[in-house]
Amino acid sequence: NGMTLPEYIAILRSKPYQYATHYLPWDARVRALSSGKSTYDVAIEHGLKVSICPNISVQDGIQQVRMIFDRCWFEEENTKDLLNSLSQYHREYDEVRKTYRITPFHDWTSHGSDAFRYMALSIKEMLPPDDYSNHANKYIQGGSTTVLPKDWVKAEDYKSMALNFIESE
């Protein structure tokens, strides 16, 4: 969309809450030819606390999503685009072999699904150990534990959606 990283950082800072850590893709340290700076460098220069996600295969990341998906909750209205992405994320079809490839098809669903995959890779780092196994009915806000608001939905409510790629081997 033509926005720069500093413009995105300004949007993040305009929110009525603060992010503890920003998790960047494994390749965020690659330097741009035009500036000689990486996404990681720019984020640090703007005072963000960042962590780099591990460089693992897409398939291993999808497996991580499978492992945590049933324990996730979504604020339905604000995550409808993400839920739509996840529900329509799918494998690439090989016309020659008449079968689905192991790799995902790259389209509009990829960005939201990739972001969710990176979240799945970072969740253990994001939540304190006690909350990682018990966070399904609670969320952390300002250091206190609060019951989820009624407009939040459990991920399993979306199992009936087309989460084919997440569920299939």
Disulfide bonds with the S-S distance in Angstrom:
none
